[in-house]
């Protein structure tokens, strides 16, 4: 789900990856808890037409030396599929990923995994997915591919489910994506190999998305009490840090066209445990 809008990034140095013969599912040495206390970073603010939430910038990332990763939890939001008495179609996605801002540049990679709360002609449906653009999203609860066969048919989700995900660049073009539903007690691992130099992520993302389908902005359905992201953690150079601390951090808000009318409220990131930040629906 590649970002559209007005964000811009400078030139990013790319690191050539080399091939390896074996693939480990979980990156060794990744511990999903902050290792040291760190001061809060300065927060930048930006707007766009799809993404609400946060991203961090890695500094001189080299996953071949140490893994890069992002981890966090959220609750699947319930959507209201009528507006002013009329049935609507639209969706809100919650996901964690690597390289999303990089994907603004042609040829660069994004790896993401999450959930979708969707309205189809006034009816609500909920599903889990992963995506490696430009390929379309894979519905991991209804489809099967070469690298997620353990997930087929065993991964239903419902509003209110407690989810957790992580995405890790293990080095040498190996990506491990994992999704848990603690409410329904299932787990889905996905492996992805992309050994292009442009696959090295320079950002990590925690996002609530108003999706664009066929180049058309969809109605953003009311997602009740919003989406709270919990225990957001990122890793680089053997260090794990909370989203609150120790990174170049950007707050994203969705607006409508060029009118600067916000569609959501993205809260200031906090050091409080367990809530890191929330995204609250304001209007379609």
Secondary structure, 3 states (H helix, E strand, C coil): CCCCECCCCCCCCCCCCCCCCCCCCCCCCCCCCCCCCCCECCEEEEEECCEEEEEEECCCCCCCCCCEEEEEEEECCCCECEECCEECCEEEEEEEEECCCHHHCCCCCCEEEEEEEEEECCEEEEEEEEECCCCCCEECCCCCCCCCHHHCCCCCCCCCCEEEEEEEEEECCEEEEEEEECCCCEEEEEEEECCCHHHCCCEEEEEEEECEECCEECECCECCCCEEEEEEEEEECCEEEECCECCEEEEEEEECCCCCCECEEECCCCCCCCEEEEEEECCC
